[in-house]
Each structure stands twice: as C-alpha cells, then as structure tokens.
Amino acid sequence: MTEFFFAIVIGVLYATGLYLMMCRNIAKFIMGLALLSHGANLLIFTAAGLSTGRPPIIPVGQTAPIIPIVDPVPQALILTAIVISFALTAFILALFLRSYEVLGTDDMDKMRSTDQ
C-alpha cells in the first residue's frame, strides 16, 4: 500500500516539475528542476524496497551481520543525488541572477531575442 502511495507522489512530483520547467519564467524552471530531483530521490528510495532492519554492521566476534539488514547502496545513491541536485540548483540560480542583472528580465522569450 505504501509503494502505491509513493508511486502516486512520484508521478505528481514529476508532472509538476516538468510542467514548471516548461514555463517561460526561469524561477519556475528552477523550482521545477528541484521538484524533479526530489521525485528522482523518492523513486530510488521506493525502488530499493521499503524495509526495516538493522544497519549492515558486523558485531565484534562474528563473521556476518545479524539478519535482517538494510541495503546501504540506495541510501548512498540518494545522498549523492541530493548533493548533485543541490550543486546544479546553486549553479542555475547563480546563472539566473547574473542573466537577470545583465538583461533585466526573467522571461526566456525575451532572453532569446537578445541572441540576434
């Protein structure tokens, strides 16, 4: 039941993110990109399986961890995705601020007319 709920939330995040990214306003584009990255993080989290267990640490004196354990790979992937999306958002935000200073607009169609 929770996987179905997460699937709906992922779909809503992707749809909203893509809709905002297709708008002409760069601020909406940045918010859409953030929503898309949150949807990707939730997708990785859900695809890995929702399970409870112990961390994969081997106790002293044993040769294997106590079962059940939680897979740490999806958590590492999500952490990496969070760092990359933060860096990308910061870069796009700096690019947006600089282009707004130079051109005085945040409308992509008006920015496109300055190319000529």
Secondary structure as UniProt FT lines:
FT   HELIX           2..21
FT   HELIX           26..47
FT   TURN            60..61
FT   HELIX           73..103
FT   HELIX           108..112
FT   HELIX           113..115
//
